[in-house]
Amino acid sequence: MEKKDAKILVVEDDIMLNKIYQTKLAMLGYQVFAAYDGEEGLMMMGEHQPHLVLLDLMLPKKNGFEVLEAAKQDAKLSHIPVIILSNLGQEGDVKKGVELGAIDFLVKSNVKLEGVVDKIGIVLQKYYG
C-alpha cells in the first residue's frame, strides 16, 4: 500500500499533540483525519474507514476503552487496527487495551514521534502488505 492511499485517524484530545501527529503523518504522505473526543472518533471511523487508528485513552465523551470496545463490536469497524497511544501505562491498562482488541499499546512518555511513525509503518505493512 502506498502511503498516499493509507488513511490514519488520530483520536487525541490534546490539540497540540493531535496537530503534531497530523502534521508529521501528512508530511510523510498519509491521509490524516483527526478527532478530539471519543464520540467523534467512533463516528469518523465509520465515515472514513481508516486503515489505522491512533487512539488516546483519556478522552472526553467516550474514553478510549469505550471507543475500542464499540469499534470491535461493529462489523464495519472491527477489522481496523488500533494502536493505543496513552499516558496510562499501568499493566492493567495495557492488558485491558489488548483484550479489547488493540494491536499495540504505546505509552506517550516512553515513545518519541519517530517511534510512533515507525510503528505505524510496521502495522500498515503487516495488515495491508
Secondary structure, DSSP 4 states (H G I P E B T S, - for coil): --GGG-EEEEE-S-HHHHHHHHHHHHHTT-EEEEESSHHHHHHHHHHH--SEEEE-SS-SSS-HHHHHHHHHHSTTTTTS-EEEEES---HHHHHHHHHTT-SEEEEGGG--HHHHHHHHHHHHHHHH-
